[in-house]
Amino acid sequence: MTLRAARQVADAVLYEGYLLYPYRATSWKNQVRWQFGVLGPVGAAAAGVGEDPDLSCDLLVGAGGSVEICVRFLQVQSRVVEQCTDDGWRQVDALEVDGTRWIPFHEAVAREVVIAPLPPEGQSVHQITMPGGVEEEDLLAGGEVVGRLVRTRWPLSAELAVAATVGQDPRLRVLRVSLTNLAPWSGGAAGWSPRDVAARQSFVGTHLLLTAEGSDFVSLLDPPDWAEAAARTCVQHRCWPVLIAEDSGKDAVLVAPIILGDHPTIAPESAGDLFDATEIDEILTLRVVTMTDDERAAARGTDPRAAAILARCDAMTDGELSRLHGARRDEVPDEVPWWDEGQDSRAEPEADAVMVAGSPVRKGTRVLLRPSRRADAQDIFLAGLVGVVAKVYFDVDGGSHVAVTLEDDPAADLYDTTGRFYYFGPEELEPLPATERTP
């Protein structure tokens, strides 16, 4: 269960940024491939066409037992489109077949290399190689071959170095893991940008999954008191190790190219990959189902994974879509709707008060505005003006927000009717006596 949960998160990391909405190569955002965890060929970063070739990290694991390392990454493959003609095969910029517009593109193939269990101490170096290759796929229309896709992969080579040493505390050993791309930057190639050529020689979406047998990993984010000193000495370069078990298990670590917390999980409401975990699934799904036929044809021809996204979004039921709208995972009872001031008896914005400089500030209190947060550019224009408190709100994180209108503003009644106010923090207000008037 631990490893299966780890792989769900690892797969999301592997394909993060692989292809972004609107999922077609003609979109500018997809014409320059960018992802996390790219180990570029040696010299590509200096040439400004790629990224550094290495990553490394320190981990803490209990003494004894063994550790297995799984290196996971994408191997880029270029795809060209050829049309079948009377004179043979001819490379084309696009070929539409049965509602799919195939175009040249860089795809990727998921790869995984497992390093056998390693002893508790000592150093070792492991070679990781991935052969290149060429594959052809016929495109059929009406049972006849009208074109083909030619996919080409270039060989990859990397070195994984592992050093395990006993730390100052005999209960721990420090595990240093580094992975380095050995391919040299070979320069550009006709018909492709230098960045695309560098991507062919890169390890993309690179991350490590480590599992311990007979011992436990120690969290570097929240170590026990006795391991804090050792955790502070651990160094990471271009990666971030976290405990990956879905519960409190400590036998698996994900070394990710992005910052995560311990025990990350995929939201159960998620229906599948969208390659953009920083976006909201509901928004992306709704955008996908409204794509035009022309946009769909371009997306399907960009990448098979884009075609799978279209098919999945189109097949979603109303119930599956509603699940994407949101979920509440706190312990607030259903009978206490904390998000609705009209139903939650604990929230009384028109009666609640907050203490400012020793005085209660509530509805009707006159205050001098001293904006300091600069949350809105218009705050600058309100500095020094007098406001009248309309409501006081408390958020779920314990913060206070004071809604005010401007004194003598002829539109104040409209603010109250529409519920649109100026909002300030208590520290931005200076209470005024009810009878005091400012110049």
C-alpha positions, -999 to 999 in steps of 0.1 A, spaced: 0 0 0 28 24 8 46 19 -25 14 21 -45 5 54 -28 40 66 -34 38 59 -71 5 78 -75 23 110 -62 55 101 -81 35 98 -114 20 132 -108 55 146 -103 68 127 -134 43 144 -157 39 178 -140 41 203 -169 44 176 -195 16 192 -216 -4 222 -206 -40 233 -215 -51 237 -243 -30 205 -248 -19 213 -283 16 219 -297 4 250 -316 0 268 -282 30 289 -273 32 274 -238 38 239 -253 63 249 -280 90 252 -254 90 221 -233 95 228 -196 92 204 -167 107 199 -133 135 175 -126 154 180 -159 190 168 -159 204 183 -191 234 172 -210 268 185 -198 273 220 -211 237 227 -221 231 250 -191 262 270 -199 250 273 -235 216 286 -223 196 258 -239 192 234 -211 195 227 -173 223 215 -150 231 178 -154 229 167 -117 209 164 -85 219 152 -51 205 149 -15 213 136 19 188 114 38 187 99 72 179 62 77 181 40 107 212 17 111 209 -18 98 187 -31 70 190 -22 33 178 4 9 165 0 -26 166 29 -51 142 34 -80 152 60 -106 122 73 -126 123 97 -155 109 105 -190 130 98 -221 121 123 -248 113 111 -283 109 133 -314 79 125 -337 78 134 -373 48 130 -396 51 114 -431 25 112 -458 22 83 -481 25 95 -517 30 79 -551 66 87 -549 71 73 -514 71 89 -479 72 126 -476 76 145 -444 48 170 -438 40 197 -412 6 183 -405 -17 154 -416 -53 151 -406 -67 116 -403 -102 108 -391 -106 140 -370 -70 140 -356 -45 165 -369 -10 149 -365 19 173 -363 56 169 -354 62 170 -317 84 158 -288 67 131 -268 82 112 -239 83 76 -226 83 68 -189 114 49 -177 123 32 -145 156 17 -133 158 -2 -100 191 -4 -81 193 -36 -61 192 -33 -23 223 -15 -10 242 -24 22 239 -2 53 274 13 48 300 20 21 300 36 -13 289 24 -47 285 38 -82 259 25 -107 256 31 -144 221 39 -158 217 35 -195 187 38 -217 191 28 -254 177 48 -283 155 35 -310 131 42 -339 95 32 -341 70 36 -369 32 38 -366 9 36 -396 -20 61 -399 -51 45 -415 -81 61 -432 -107 38 -446 -85 8 -441 -57 23 -462 -23 36 -450 -23 74 -457 7 83 -435 29 73 -406 45 86 -374 82 81 -370 94 83 -334 131 86 -326 148 83 -292 184 90 -284 204 69 -259 208 82 -224 235 76 -199 238 86 -162 257 78 -131 241 71 -97 265 75 -67 255 63 -32 275 68 -1 263 55 33 281 66 64 273 63 101 264 97 116 273 111 150 244 93 165 250 55 161 213 49 155 215 68 122 234 66 90 236 94 64 228 84 29 240 107 2 226 100 -33 236 119 -64 225 114 -101 244 129 -130 237 129 -167 268 119 -185 258 130 -221 277 159 -235 258 188 -252 261 180 -289 248 213 -304 218 220 -326 202 200 -353 185 210 -386 148 216 -382 148 216 -344 156 243 -318 187 239 -297 165 236 -266 146 207 -283 179 190 -291 191 194 -255 158 178 -243 165 147 -263 197 142 -243 180 150 -209 165 130 -181 131 147 -177 108 147 -146 136 129 -128 129 117 -92 139 89 -69 118 64 -49 137 48 -20 124 20 1 139 7 33 139 -29 45 147 -35 82 150 2 91 131 35 89 138 68 72 138 99 94 118 129 83 140 159 74 110 183 78 99 171 112 126 150 127 124 136 163 143 157 189 172 133 190 177 136 152 173 173 147 211 180 147 217 154 121 188 167 99 202 202 99 234 189 84 216 173 54 220 191 21 199 190 -10 207 201 -46 178 205 -70 156 180 -52 135 176 -20 132 143 0 100 136 18 84 106 35 59 93 10 38 67 29 1 76 29 0 71 67 27 75 93 49 49 77 86 57 74 98 30 50 96 50 17 110 84 6 102 104 -26 131 125 -37 111 150 -58 122 180 -80 95 201 -63 89 211 -27 64 189 -10 54 181 26 58 146 42 31 121 32 18 138 1 -13 122 -15 -34 126 -45 -69 141 -37 -95 113 -40 -117 137 -60 -92 138 -88 -104 119 -118 -70 116 -135 -39 134 -148 -42 169 -162 -4 176 -160 -9 208 -140 -13 201 -103 -10 238 -96 -43 243 -114 -79 235 -103 -92 202 -118 -127 215 -121 -116 246 -141 -94 226 -165 -121 199 -170 -148 225 -178 -124 242 -203 -117 209 -219 -153 200 -225 -159 233 -242 -131 230 -267 -141 233 -304 -138 204 -328 -108 221 -344 -91 225 -310 -98 189 -302 -83 176 -335 -51 196 -327 -50 183 -292 -55 146 -301 -27 149 -327 -3 165 -303 0 136 -279 -18 104 -271 -20 115 -235 -39 147 -245 -63 125 -264 -69 105 -233 -76 136 -213 -103 147 -238 -119 112 -238 -120 111 -200 -134 146 -196 -161 139 -222 -171 107 -204 -174 122 -169 -208 120 -153 -226 149 -135 -217 132 -102 -180 130 -111 -180 166 -121 -197 177 -89 -170 159 -69 -144 183 -84 -162 213 -70 -146 210 -37 -143 190 -5 -141 197 32 -118 176 53 -120 194 87 -138 182 118 -165 209 118 -199 191 122 -223 194 93 -248 212 115 -224 241 119 -218 256 84 -188 278 93 -187 292 58 -222 308 59 -226 338 82 -263 336 78 -265 301 93 -234 298 116 -246 310 149 -210 316 160 -206 343 133 -223 377 140 -204 402 118 -227 430 128 -224 424 165 -188 410 168 -160 432 180 -122 432 178 -99 450 203 -78 478 188 -55 498 211 -75 487 241 -108 498 226 -135 475 211 -141 482 175 -175 471 162 -203 482 138 -207 520 140 -172 527 154 -155 556 137 -118 548 128 -89 566 112 -75 545 83 -38 538 84 -33 512 56 0 493 59 -6 459 42 -8 475 7 -31 447 -3 -48 470 -28 -33 500 -46 -64 521 -36 -53 518 0 -28 546 -7 -57 570 -15 -76 561 17 -47 568 41 -58 594 67 -95 592 59 -122 584 84 -142 553 81 -172 538 98 -171 501 107 -199 481 91 -190 445 101 -162 425 118 -152 391 104 -131 363 118 -117 338 93 -110 301 100 -73 307 106 -80 332 134 -75 364 115 -97 395 119 -110 416 90 -129 449 95 -153 460 68 -157 498 67 -173 525 46 -160 561 43 -176 587 65 -198 611 47 -196 589 15 -230 595 -2 -228 559 -16 -224 543 19 -259 528 18 -251 511 -15 -220 494 1 -242 480 28 -268 469 4 -244 451 -19 -221 439 8 -190 454 -8 -168 473 17 -132 483 22 -114 458 43 -86 465 68 -68 446 95 -71 458 131 -35 471 131 -45 494 102 -72 512 123 -71 539 149 -103 542 169 -119 577 172 -144 590 197 -179 591 184 -180 629 186 -145 636 172 -142 649 137 -110 651 117 -101 681 95 
